[in-house]
Amino acid sequence: MMDNEVKQFLIAMEARFKERLDDKVNESEARLIQRMEKIETSLLTAFHQWASPAEMRARTHSAAIRAGH
């Protein structure tokens, strides 16, 4: 059986470990969110750069088809 001093030491050590683990998980989550936001911004920018000229071409073709009829 454990004496109280050892038991209290282990309880305190467990609390410190849990706190450090929680901090690391929170830091990792924050970094992951930042990276995801950066990727999302890059994807949206790339899509917008692709879609703008494609939309203009589609409008030009549509206008040409309407003018031809």
N, C-alpha and C positions, 0 to 999 in steps of 0.2 A: 504494500500500500504506500502511496505517495504522501510525503509530509506536506504540510500547507505551503511551506516556502517554495518547494519545487513546483507544486501545483500552481501557485500564483505566478511564478516565473514563466511557466509554460503558457499560461493564459495570456500574460502580457506579451510574450513572444508571438503567439498566434495573432493577437490583435495588431501588433506592429506589422507582421507579415501580410495580413489581410489588407491593412491600410495601404501598404506599399504596392500590393498587387492591384488594388482598386485604382490607385493613382496611375500605374502603368497602363492598365486597360483604358482608362479615360484618356490618357495621352495618345495612345494608339488610335482610339476612336476619333479623336480630334484631327490627328494627322490624316486618317483615312477619309474623313469628311472633306478636308481641304483638298486632297488629291482628287476625290470624286468631283468636287465643284470645278476644279481646274480642267479635268477631262470633259465635263459637261459643257463648259464654256468653249473649249477647243472644238468639240463636235458641233455645237450650235453655230459657231463662227464659220467652220468649214462648210456646213450645210447651207448657211446663208450665202456664202460666197459662190457656192455651186448653184443654188436655187435662183438667185437674182438674174443671172444671164439666161438661165433656162426658161424662166418665166417671161423674160423679154422676147426670147425667140418664139415661144409659144404664142404670145400676143401678136407678134409680127406675122407668123404663119396664119393665125386665125383671121387677122385683118386681111391678109392676101386672099384667103379662101372666100371671105365675105365679099371682097371687092370683085372677085372673079365670077361670082354668081349673079 
